[in-house]
Amino acid sequence: MPELTVGVDLGGTNIKVGLVTDRGEIVHRHRVTTESQRGPEAVAERICGACRDLLAAAGSAADSVRGVGVGSPGTIDIANGVVLFSPNLVGWHDIPLRGLIEDGLGMRCVIDNDANVAALAEQWVGVGQGAGSLVLLTLGTGIGGGIVLDGRIWHGGRGVAGEVGHMSIHPDGPVCGCGNRGCLEAYASATAMVRRMRETIAAGTPTVLAEHADELTAARIHAAAVAGDQAARENIEQTGRYLGLGVSNLMHILNPEAVAFSGGVTAAGEMLLDPVRREVRWRTLEASRRDVRISLSALPEDAGLIGAARCFMLA
């Protein structure tokens, strides 16, 4: 019987838990709502309850479980297992999540940032399988990321490496949510796509999205682009070009073997990736981009679970 690890993907809406083998396969899984409005201790108990239900469903297989890995949104003090701050979870400041889970389950726990563990999963059994290094960009309301070098998460000197959305790509660009100007996030996130589309509509450019100016989403822009709307297609093209600029910077600095994209914006698929790849070809030294895989996530639903478990395995 293979050794198993519990992987936990903690989200603002749902908690997903799974039993993961040492080959990255999920053999049992369970999901509960997060109910973050009840507070951190209640969420920790929901994690523990979900894990107990998972282990009960696994029966005798649960005897080979080694411990629990957790991927949590927010800034994490890795060494002490503390969630320092998580904007997607109500009241999460300096929460000793590792201790709460270890006390609740009576087994060892490791926690890390959710984008970090997702990157680790992609490098291990996803689009980066067989490669030692990978950068993941998560494209949603903002842009997050995770860096894996030599098969391990790169945390940096203070544990906050991977904030790829906040690299500056224009010194006088739009204001980002972080307060800086010209961040990649301010150009290529879903929020940026919506802002740019509203500017297009305000300028009088013909588009079927004009009647939805107050309820625009990246998904609506994508749907319009698929239907042939030129303004929507140009919006996605611009988004891909900005992402390509960011990826080129990452290639020159880190020289990863693979780059992966995940998150809602990736619903645009090749319509988004084509301009990313073109921009990379134009801007990146040939030696830096040679044989680099640029792909959508291969594990869009399971990267959090698998990566959290892998994080425990490597601890």
Secondary structure, 3 states (H helix, E strand, C coil): CCCEEEEEEECCCEEEEEEEECCCCEEEEEEEECCHHHCHHHHHHHHHHHHHHHHHHHHHHHHHEEEEEEEECCEEECCCCEEEECCCCCCCEEECHHHHHHHHHCCCEEEEEHHHHHHHHHHHHCCCCCCCCEEEEEECCCEEEEEEECCEECCCCCCCCCCHHHCECCCCCCECCCCCECECHHHHCHHHHHHHHHHHHHCCCCCHHHHHHHHCCHHHHHHHHHCCCHHHHHHHHHHHHHHHHHHHHHHHHHCCCEEEEECHHHHHCHHHHHHHHHHHHHHCCHHHHCCCEEEECCCCCCHHHHHHHHHHHHC
